Amino acid sequence: MKRILILVLSSCLLVFCASCKRAADPDEWQHKIKQAAELSTVQYTVQQIIAHSDESWQFLGNRKILLKYQAVIKAGINMENFDAESAKITVNEKAKTKTINLVLPKPEIFSYNIKPDCIEQIYKEVAWTRTDYTSEERDKIITQGEIQLKNDAELNEMIMKDARLNAAKFFEMILLQNGFTTVNITFAK
């Protein structure tokens, strides 16, 4: 009987303690934001075709190749550059509102990844007087394709736009869950 009574009392105490809310840490939002570290907010899979023609030795015959590959591009925000002190919080007790103006770091592209198993040869023409493409030559051609991706201003701007939009939505959700009624997010220049 004693055991049952002790078990019931300890269960009630456990339920009581679990139902008590702890006081909310006013800086809890800062901890949650800083935990994001390098936050990837967008991932693009781009398929590209790159052509190469070796015309320097054309008098010996043609040597052409056409390669198709997929590149995975990840972009987001590096929260190591986030300054929590720049956040401006306004509390209106009368209207029961809590507003935060937050400046997030500028989005950046984290990686361009071309997986070897996503490279496919579409076309190849090599005259019998010429040597075939070596693995090193194919790697150089793919590297040229990666450089073209990195220098594609239109693609990169589209990725940055989506990275900003997704980051703003993500942090707005976190801050609304932490008691803010209005969240205004801008990005560093």
N, C-alpha and C positions, 0 to 999 in steps of 0.2 A: 504494500500500500504506500509506504514511504517513497519507494522508487517511482511509482506512478505519479505521486504528488510532485516530487522533485522534477520529473520529466515534464509534467504539464506546466509547472511554474517556469522552468527554464525555456520551454517553447514559447510561452507567453512573453517572457522577457526578450527573447530573440525577435519575435514578431514586433513588439513595441519599439525596440531599438532600430529595427529595419524600417519602420514606418516614419520615424522621426527624420525630418529633413535637416540637413546641415546647412549652415548659413552659406549662401553663394559667395564665392570669392569674386570680388569686383574685377579682378584682372584675369579671370579664367579665360576670357575670350582671347587674351594675348597668348596664353599658353597653348590654346588649341590652334591658333594661327601659326605660331612658331613651330609646332610639331610637323607642319606640312613640309618643311625643308625644301627639297626640289620637287615642286608639284607639277607633274605633267598634266596639262589640261586638254591637250588635243593630240591626236595621232592620225597621221595621214598615211595611206598606202598609195604610192604613186607608181604607175607603170610607164616605162619609157622605152623607146626604141632608139638605138644609137647605131649609126652607120660609120664604117671606116673603109677608106679606099687608099691603097698604097700606090700612089701615082708616080713616085720618084723613080721607080724601076719599070715603068710601063712598056718600055721597048722590049722587055723580056716577057711581057704578058701581064694580064690583070691579076690583082689580088684584092678581093673585096669581102667584107663580112658585115652582117647585120645581126645585132644582138638585142634581145628584149630582156629587161630586168624589172624587178620590183624593189622599190626603196621604201622603207618605213621611216617616216620623219616624226619625231616627237618634239613637242614644244610646251612651254609652260612658264612658270615663275619660280625663280630661285629666292626662297624666303629668307635665306641668310642675309640678303640685302634689305630686309624689311626693318623699318625703324618704327617701333610701336609708340615712341614718344611723339611722332608726328600726327597721331590720331587725335582728332578733336571730338570730344564727347559733350553733348548738350543734354541736360536733364530738365524737363519741365514738369515739376511736381503737380501743378494745377491741372494740366492736360494729361498727365500720366504718360508722357512720352519720353523716350530716350533715343537720341539721334547720335549716329557716329559718322564722321567724315574720315575716310581712310584712303591713304595713298599707298598703293601696292607697287612693288618693283616692276620695271619694264619687262614684258614677256621676252623670252629668248628661245631659240631653237637649241634643244639639248643634243639631238643626234640625228644623223642620216645613216641608216643601216641598210646595206644591201647584202642580203643573204646569198651565199654561193648557190644554194639549191633553187633560188628564184631567178637564175640567169639561164636564158635559153637562146640557142643559136637559131635564127630564123632562116638565114641565107648565107651561103659562102660560095665564092668563086675563086679558085686558085689555079692559075695556068700551070701546065705540067713543067714549065721551066722555072717555076717559083717554089719556094718552101711554104709549107702550111703555117698558119698562125700558131704561135707557141702559147702556152699558158700565161707567160709573162706579158706577152703582147695583148692578150685578151684582158688581163687585169688592168693594163694601162688604159685600154679603151673604156672599160667600166669606170675607172677612176676619172676619166674625162667626163663621162656621163654624170658622175657624182658632183663634179665641179660645176657642170652646167645646171644641175639642180640647185646647188648652193647659190649660184648667181642669177637664178630666175626670180627677178624682183616681184613679178605678179604673184607667183606661187607663194613666195615667202610672206608677202603682205597679207594674202588670204589666210595663211597659217597663223600669223600674228593677230589678225582680227579675231579669229575663232579662239585663240588662246586667251585673249583679253576678255572676250564675252563669257567663256566658260569659267575663267577664274573669278570674274565678278559674280556670276551666279553661285559658284561654290562658296565664296566667302560671305556673300549675302545670306545664304542659308545658315551658315554657322553662326553668324552674328545675330540673326533673327531668333535662332534657337537659344541664344544666350541673353535674351531680354531686351535687345534693342528693337525699337518699333520702326525706325527709319535708318536705312543704310545707304550712304552715298560713297561710291567707290570711284577713284580715279587712279591713273597709272603715272608713274614717274616718266619724265621725258628722256 
